Amino acid sequence: MRVFDASQAARDRVLDDVAGRLADLKGVGLIDDADAILSRVEVCDDMAAVIEGAKYVQESVPERVPLKQEVSRQISELLGPETVVGSSTSGIPASAFTEDLQNRDRFLVAHPVNPPYLVPVVEVAPAPWTDPASVETAMTVMRDVGQSPILVRREIEGFILNRLQGVLLREAWALLEEGYASADDIDKTVREGLGLRWSFIGPFETIDLNAPGGVREYAEVLGPLYHSIDASRSDPEPWSEALIAKAEAEMRAKIPAEGLEERRNWRDRRLMALAAHKKSQER
Ligand SMILES: NC(=O)c1ccc[n+]([C@@H]2O[C@H](COP(=O)([O-])OP(=O)(O)OC[C@H]3O[C@@H](n4cnc5c(N)ncnc54)[C@H](O)[C@@H]3O)[C@@H](O)[C@H]2O)c1
């Protein structure tokens, strides 16, 4: 795997960053030979060197449309005849930055989730003009490197993951604003409740298993409740400054700003242990 970043400082950090993460992965038994994996990572000093001969290119420049357009154009001019390009963008549809490219049929979105080496899902979202063969290449590459790709069949703002997260966040902010529960109790409802199931089954399978007659019976019995909840939230509002300050005060009382980096490291160690557990349960 070859890596390029426009910043020399970023290029200088790559191998140390990767080595540190590989050591952690080895520590929980997720990989055997960290040195062998590290030896396959090569940092290049220019974009052409990274793209030449590649089967697949992952673009991960900052989330700004003009920059995505410019970098996609540079990549397009260097692209071999069969290379496919996926963008990491969290929310910009591929059609917003690939329309004018000569080989736009080989560009799409391949949205990873942070931290991508521990959370396997990748949202593959083609533009209307992406060749189905390019979609298949991206899906196959992602599977081959141990990720779990899903296909977003048509372009939609926020793809699938952030739309699902957005619905949950909308209700979490509203419940906090209206004083129904503290931020920590809302978090606790997910980490000690919904989230436990969600690490191995999704919302459809959850309801399918939650009624003796499966999804149909669940929908018949509880559909009216959810319809009523949906109807009670019909006017979306931006997250207000006062509400953000309220959430921030609670979160910083729990974890001071200087403790966030350590907490991120803790999160990654917990995710590694969970990934190791899930791997041990694979059938
Ligand atoms: N951070 C996340 O949690 C996350 C998760 C999923 C997707 N993404 C997406 O990934 C992309 C990158 O996000 P990030 O958080 O890693 O950003 P970042 O700012 O941390 O890193 C972007 C890197 O791109 C480099 N860069 C800037 N211009 C460049 C150019 N012209 N050529 C080559 N390199 C260039 C920068 O030097 C920087 O190292 C965004 O589209 C973002 O939406 C981020």
PDBQT file of the ligand as one rigid body, heavy atoms in Angstrom, charges set to zero:
ROOT
HETATM    1  N1  LIG A 301     -11.903  12.010  10.567  1.00  0.00    +0.000 N 
HETATM    2  C1  LIG A 301     -12.960  11.227  10.479  1.00  0.00    +0.000 C 
HETATM    3  O1  LIG A 301     -13.506  10.764  11.484  1.00  0.00    +0.000 OA
HETATM    4  C2  LIG A 301     -13.514  10.843   9.127  1.00  0.00    +0.000 A 
HETATM    5  C3  LIG A 301     -14.345   9.712   9.040  1.00  0.00    +0.000 A 
HETATM    6  C4  LIG A 301     -14.866   9.364   7.784  1.00  0.00    +0.000 A 
HETATM    7  C5  LIG A 301     -14.564  10.133   6.667  1.00  0.00    +0.000 A 
HETATM    8  N2  LIG A 301     -13.767  11.233   6.803  1.00  0.00    +0.000 N 
HETATM    9  C6  LIG A 301     -13.488  12.033   5.589  1.00  0.00    +0.000 C 
HETATM   10  O2  LIG A 301     -12.134  11.860   5.234  1.00  0.00    +0.000 OA
HETATM   11  C7  LIG A 301     -11.655  13.057   4.607  1.00  0.00    +0.000 C 
HETATM   12  C8  LIG A 301     -10.439  13.545   5.360  1.00  0.00    +0.000 C 
HETATM   13  O3  LIG A 301     -10.815  13.815   6.698  1.00  0.00    +0.000 OA
HETATM   14  P1  LIG A 301      -9.732  13.864   7.880  1.00  0.00    +0.000 P 
HETATM   15  O4  LIG A 301     -10.479  14.020   9.153  1.00  0.00    +0.000 OA
HETATM   16  O5  LIG A 301      -8.762  12.728   7.720  1.00  0.00    +0.000 OA
HETATM   17  O6  LIG A 301      -8.998  15.237   7.517  1.00  0.00    +0.000 OA
HETATM   18  P2  LIG A 301      -7.570  15.749   7.993  1.00  0.00    +0.000 P 
HETATM   19  O7  LIG A 301      -7.597  17.232   7.821  1.00  0.00    +0.000 OA
HETATM   20  O8  LIG A 301      -7.202  15.149   9.302  1.00  0.00    +0.000 OA
HETATM   21  O9  LIG A 301      -6.551  15.113   6.918  1.00  0.00    +0.000 OA
HETATM   22  C9  LIG A 301      -6.578  15.496   5.556  1.00  0.00    +0.000 C 
HETATM   23  C10 LIG A 301      -5.162  15.365   5.008  1.00  0.00    +0.000 C 
HETATM   24  O10 LIG A 301      -5.207  15.746   3.631  1.00  0.00    +0.000 OA
HETATM   25  C11 LIG A 301      -3.985  16.387   3.342  1.00  0.00    +0.000 C 
HETATM   26  N3  LIG A 301      -4.157  17.202   2.139  1.00  0.00    +0.000 N 
HETATM   27  C12 LIG A 301      -4.749  18.410   2.033  1.00  0.00    +0.000 A 
HETATM   28  N4  LIG A 301      -4.733  18.831   0.740  1.00  0.00    +0.000 NA
HETATM   29  C13 LIG A 301      -4.134  17.833   0.027  1.00  0.00    +0.000 A 
HETATM   30  C14 LIG A 301      -3.813  17.674  -1.346  1.00  0.00    +0.000 A 
HETATM   31  N5  LIG A 301      -4.134  18.621  -2.245  1.00  0.00    +0.000 N 
HETATM   32  N6  LIG A 301      -3.185  16.554  -1.735  1.00  0.00    +0.000 NA
HETATM   33  C15 LIG A 301      -2.854  15.602  -0.817  1.00  0.00    +0.000 A 
HETATM   34  N7  LIG A 301      -3.125  15.706   0.500  1.00  0.00    +0.000 NA
HETATM   35  C16 LIG A 301      -3.757  16.805   0.906  1.00  0.00    +0.000 A 
HETATM   36  C17 LIG A 301      -3.692  17.212   4.583  1.00  0.00    +0.000 C 
HETATM   37  O11 LIG A 301      -2.303  17.532   4.662  1.00  0.00    +0.000 OA
HETATM   38  C18 LIG A 301      -4.151  16.274   5.704  1.00  0.00    +0.000 C 
HETATM   39  O12 LIG A 301      -3.080  15.481   6.203  1.00  0.00    +0.000 OA
HETATM   40  C19 LIG A 301     -12.827  14.035   4.610  1.00  0.00    +0.000 C 
HETATM   41  O13 LIG A 301     -13.506  13.965   3.380  1.00  0.00    +0.000 OA
HETATM   42  C20 LIG A 301     -13.708  13.517   5.759  1.00  0.00    +0.000 C 
HETATM   43  O14 LIG A 301     -15.062  13.875   5.591  1.00  0.00    +0.000 OA
HETATM   44  C21 LIG A 301     -13.216  11.583   7.994  1.00  0.00    +0.000 A 
ENDROOT
TORSDOF 0
